[in-house]
Amino acid sequence: MQSIYAKNIYLEDSWQKNVRLDISNGVIQDIKLDATTQSQDEIIDILIPGLCNAHNHSFQRAMSGLTEFKPASTQDNFWTWRETMYQLVEQVDASIISAIAAQAYQEMLENGYTSVVEFHYLHREQGTDEFNHTLLEALVEAATSTGIRLIYTPVLYQRGGFKDEILSARQEQFYLTCEELILHYQYAKSILAKRHSLAIGVHSLRAVTNASMQKIVDFAKEEQVPFHLHIAEQQKEVMDFYEIYEKRPVEWLIDNYAVDENWCLVHATHLDEEELNILAKSGAVVCLCPTTEANLGDGIFKLHDYVTQGGKLAIGSDSNISINPFEELRWLEYVQRLVKLERNITSSEDRSSGYCLFNMALDGGALASGNKKIGSLKKGGYADFLELSSDNPSLVAHETNTLLDAIIFSNHNSLVNRIMIHGEWLMTDPLIKKNFQIAMHKISNRKSRD
């Protein structure tokens, strides 16, 4: 039995002082309040639960800082960025994917994520016609090398648009039949370590037929795992959908499916008032990725109206232009302030903005992961948490009533001293950085040859 004594700890939705956690097999077995130190205790200053990165494409970490040039005589937007992403797909193989993912996962851990939903639609290596599980195994290797808790989410991608356009040559690496996706899921289920888990999904409404989506939705329900998809990220996407269905995407989705708390809708940027209302009432989680959405020029989610109606949200790093949960939460609030010309948009009458944002992200991340043992420090929950220090210049002199605000809004320094996942303090492997450097040079050399 491992014993952790925390001077300050965030338990479920409140701060407590002088608390002992008894940990065994990666799980918090007991919590003792108002405890006194004992000889076997490991004494920690501040403990908070780690956050779930609810939406991530690891391989896109290799694009960070490489897409900030506007094409000549062309409007630069999501669709032009996507072409650059397709070029990257042509350069990567399993060894490169593993190295990139390990670097991304390590950065997630260092900044406060302890679990990650890997929304994965790159299923075939370049030049490989026959589908196999090589890229999944590369991601599992990356998760194992870093220690992060992985929620592997294989995703269906079958067509190029709402009018059943065939996939382009660059998109063919994404293609699976429904049967192949389900077999792939079952294989992943057979090889994942116990600390990891699964979700499933479709890339977007434009990337699958209604019949294919129904099959995957039904399978998710059978497996009792979350169902994930991108939706309403771009105005063009919404207009193209409306042209065919005479309804907006989220409106149509809720009319045709039993959308509930087992669904995670990523971005959902362009919603009208009615869609926002019905989505909030559905219990589904909206995963927002503010740094990616800003980088791609996606638009701004109507956060205040959604939260006021009880809507649930999670956060994700998506394209990994930035990997820091507290930065995502800060952006989430600040963009709303700029739009509304007000302060403390997510704050309730008796709770600060930092408290509200942190708790929404914890709760929404747990729902998006499908794992009730993450998202809070509680008896029976996983021992996944972050060690902080009150000596940190960003946190010094803060009492618990402002500590979460300091973590999110006064974050000038690296905050996380150590990370525990499944009851184990993690150590950084220097080979992760070295392998990433090698992989990036390989990509650069392959581009040069092209």
N, C-alpha and C positions, 0 to 999 in steps of 0.2 A: 504493500500500500504506500502510495506517494502522498506526502502531506505538504500543501502550500498554504502559507499564512499571508493573507493580503491585508495591508494597512487600509487600503481603499479599494473597493471592488464594485463593479457595476453588475448587480444581480437582477436579472430580468428587467424591470423598469425603474430601478432605484439604486442609489448609492448606499453602500453599507461600509462600516469601518470594523476592522479587527475580525476578520472572517477566516476560518480554516476550511479548505477544500480537501477532502480525502478522495484520491484518484486511483483507480485500478482498471487495467485493460482499456485505457483510453477514455474512460467514462467517469464523471463526477459521481462518486458513490454516496457522499454525505457532505452537507454544508452546516458548519457550526457558527452561529452568530455570537457576537460579543465574546470571542474566544481569547484565551491568553496563549502566549507562545509556548511551545514545547521543544525539547531538544531536537526532535526529528524534523521540525518544520523548516521549509525553505521560505525565507521571509522576502516578500515582494512589496514594493511601494504602491503601485497602481496596477490593477488588472481590469481589462475590458474585453468583452467578446470580440473575436475577429469577425469581419464582414464577409458576406458572400458576393463574389463577382458574378452577377446573374446573367451576364451576356458577354462572350469573349470569342474572338477569332484569333487564336494564338499566332498563326502564320503571318498575320498582318503587322505584327510587331516589327517585321523587317522593312516596312514601308515608312516608318516614322521619320519625318523630316525630308522625305524624298519626293513629295508631291506638291510642293509649295511654289511651283512655277506655272503661270497661266499660259495655256497654249495660245499661240499666235492667232489673232483674229477669231478666237473662239471663246464663248462664255464658259468659264470653269465652274463645274458643279459636281454633284454626286455622280452623274453619268460619265463625265470625263474622268473623274477619279477612278471609277470602276474599271475603265480600260487599263489604267496603270496597275490596278490590282490583278487583272487578268494576266498582264505581262509577268508579274511576280509568280503567279501560279505556274507559269511555264518554266520557271527556273528552279523550282524546289523539288526535292525528293524526300524520302523518309528520314534520312540522316539529317538533312537540313531542317526539316520540320521539327524533329526532336530537339535539335540545338536551339532553334528559335523559341519553341514552346517552353523549354527549360529556363531560358533567360527571362521570358515574360512571366512565368510562374514565380521565379525567384524575386523579381521586382514586385510582384503582387504581394508576396509574403513580407518583404521588407517594408512595405508601405501600409499594411493593415488588412489585406485580404487573406483569409485562411481557407477558403474554398472557392471553386471556380466552376461555372457552367460553361463547358466547351461546346459551343454551337457549331457543329462540324459538318460541312457540306463538301469538302474537298476529299473525295473518296478514291480517286484513281491517280497514281503517279503519272507524270508526263511520259507519253510513249507506251503506256500500258493499256491495252484494250480490255483485258480480262480483270474483273473486279477481284480484289483481295482485301485483307485486313491490315495491310502493312502500315498505313498511316495512323490507324487506331493504335497499333502497337507502339508506334513512335511517340504518340501523345502519352500513353500509359508510362512509357519509359521516362519521359520528361517529368510527369507527376511524381513518379517514384523517386527520381533523383533529387527532387526539391523537397518532397514531403507534403505538398499541398493536397487538400482533399478535392478530388476530381468528381464532378458530375458530368459524365460523358453524355453528349446529346447529339446522336446522329440525326441528320436532317435530309429530307427528301427534296430533290431538285430535278425536275423532269422536262420543263419547257421554257421557252424564252420570253413568253408574254401571255397576256390574258386571251389572246386570239389563237392560242395553241401553236405559236411559232416554234419551230424546231430550235434546239440549242445551237448556238454558234460553236465553231470549232474550239474556241477558248473555254466554252462552258461544258464541253463534253466530259471533262474530268469530274464534274459534279453529279453526273447522271447515275441513278440507281432505279431499278423497278421497285415497286412496293414490297415484293417478295424478297428482293435482295436486301432492302433496308431492314426488314424484320429479321432475316437471318443474321445480318450484321449485328443488330441489336442483341440477339441471342448469343452470338459469339462473344460480344463484349461482356455480357452478363456472366459468361462462364470463366472469363479470365481476370476480371477486376477484383482487386483485393477488397476485403470487407469494408475498409474505411471509405472506399469509393462507391459511387452509385450511378444511376442512369436516369435520363429523361429522354424524350424523343420529340420530333417535330417536323414541320415542313418549312422550307426557306421563306415562303411568302405565298400569298394568293396568286400572284402572277406566275409562280414557278411550278404549280401543280394544278391538275384538273380537280374538279369537285369530287369526282369518284375516288381519286387517289387520296385526297385529303381525308375523306370519310374513313377510308381503310386505316389510315394512321391514327386518326382520332379514336376510332374504335379500339385499336390495339393499345393505345395509351391508357384507355379506360380499363381494359382487361388487365394490363400490367400494373395499374394503379400508380402511374408515374406522371409527372407534369408534361404538358404539351406546350411547345414553344413555337412561335413564328414571328417574323418581321411583319409589320402592317402599317400602312398609311405614313410611311416615312417621308415620301416625296409627294409634292402637289401633283406632278405628272401622273404618278401612280394612282392617285385618287381620281383624277379626271378620266384616265383611261379605263379604270374599273367602272366608273359611273356610266360611261358611254355604252358599255355592254350590259350591265346589270340594272341600270337605272336606280341604283342605291349606292351609298358610300360604303367603303370596305368594312368598317366596324359595324355600321348599321346592318349590313348584309350578314356579317359573321354571326352576330347575336340573334338575328332572325332565323338562322339556319342551323345553329349548333347550340348545345347546352353549355355555354361558356360559364365557367365557375372558377373557384379558387385554384383549381388544378391547371389553369391556363396562364401562360405568361406571354403577353403581347409586347413585343419589343418596339420601341420608339412611339408608335401611335401618335405621331406629332400633329397630324392635320385632322383634327376632329371638330365637328360642329357641336353646338351646345347639347343637342339631343343625344348624340353619340357619347359625349363625355358623361352625361347623366346615366345612361343605361350601362355604360362600361363600369362606372363607379359602383353601381348597384349590383352588378354581376358577381362581384367578389374576385374577379380576375386580377392578376398583378400586371401592372405596366412597368416594364423595365426601361428606365431612362439612362442614357449614356451621354451626359452633357458635353464632355470634351470632344467626343467624336461627332456628335450632332452639330457642335459649333464648327469644328474643323471642316466638315462636309457641307456646311451651309444648309442644313436640313430644315431648320425652323425652330420654333419655340413651343413646347408643350404648355397647355393651359393648366399649370400646376395648382394655382390657388383654387380655381373652381373645382378641380378634381378632388383635391384634399378636403375641401369644405364639404363635399358630398360623401366623404368617407372612403374615397378611392385608395387602393393599395399600390405601393410602388416599391421597386427595387432599383439598384444601380448596377451598371456594368461598364467595363472598359472598352468593349466593342473592338474598334480597330487598333486599340492600344497606342494611340497618339500620345496618351498620358496614362500612367498606371498608378493611381492613388485614390482610394475611396473617399478620402476627406476632401480632395480637390473636386471630385465629382459632386459631392454634396454642397460644397461651397459655390460651384458654378450653378448648380440647380437653384439655389436661393438668389444669387446675385443677378442672374439673367432676369428673374421675375421682378427684382427691384428696379432694374433698368426699364422694363416694360411698363410697370405700374407707377414708377416714380414714388415709391414708398419703401419703407424698411421693414424687416422682420415679417416677411410674407407668410412663412410657414409656422410662425410662432402662434400658439394658442394663448388664451387669456392668462393662464397660470403656468405655461411652459415656454421655455426659450426656444429659439429657432434651432439651435444645436441639438437640444434634447429631442425635438420633434423629428428632425431630419435623421438623426442617428437611429432612433427607434423605428421609424418607417422603413429604413434601409435594412435593419436587422430582421424585422418581421417579414417584409417582402422578399428578402433574400432566402429566408427559410422556406417560404411558400414556393418560390421559383425552383428551389433545389429539390423539393419534395422530401426534405429531411427535417423532421421535427426535433432532432437532437442537436441542431445547430441554431444559431441566432440568439442565444441567450445562455448565460451561465446558470445552470439549475441542476438539481439532483436528477440523475438519469441522462443528462445531456453530455455531449462530447466535451472533453477538456481541450477546447480550441480557443486560445486567448492570446492577448497581447500584453506584454509587460512594458509599462511606461514609468517615467520617473518624474516626481514633482520638482526635481532639480533642473529639468529641461527648461531652457529660457522661454519656450513658448507656453509652459505650464506653471512656471514658478509663481507663487503667491496666489494661485487660484484655489478657491474652495470648491467643493463638489457641486455647488449650485451653478458654477460657471465653467466647470472643467470640460464638459462636452462642447461648449461654445469655443473654448480656447483651442481644443483639438481641431475643430473644423475651420474657425475663422481667424485664429491667431497662430497659424501653423507656419512658422518661419524656419524650423529646423526639423531634422529627421526625428520622428517621435518614438519609433518602435525600438526598444532595447533588445527584446527577445520575442520569439514566437513559439508558442506551444501548440502542437496539433496532435490529437489523439494521445495526449499525456506525455508527449516527447518534445523536449526543447530541440529546435532545429538548428543545424549547423550549415553554413554556406560552403558549398563545394566549389573551389576555385576553378575546377575544370568546366563549370557551366559557362563562365564568362569567356574562357579560352575557346570552347567549342562554338560559342556564338560568334566570336570574332572570325573564326575559320569559315563558318557557314556564310557570313555576310560577304567575305572576300570571294567565296565560291560563286555566290549570286552575282556579284559585281563582274567577275571574270566571264561568266556565262553571258551576261548582258553585252559585254564588250565584243564577244565573238559573234553575237547576233547582229 
